Amino acid sequence: MPNEYAVKLINYEATRHKLDANKPPCRRPVERMVKRGEFVQPVRITPRRVMFIESEVDAWIEKRKGGKQ
């Protein structure tokens, strides 16, 4: 039975490819957007590793697509 509370975490590489599969942005611009509060906040897994909640990234992308059309 799948856990209904399970959250899928994705790393920076997967996040970048979700933002633009053809030409993913470098890691630094994504970090800057996070710092300015313009992108979803990552979840700290260990002191040196952060990941993003996939559903939050997908929602952010959909919100941006809605504003551009």
Buried (B, 14 or more C-beta within 10 A) or exposed (E): EEEEEEEEBBEBEBBBBBBEEEEBEEEEEBBEBBEEEEBBEBEEEEEEEBBBBBEBBBEBBEEEEEEEE
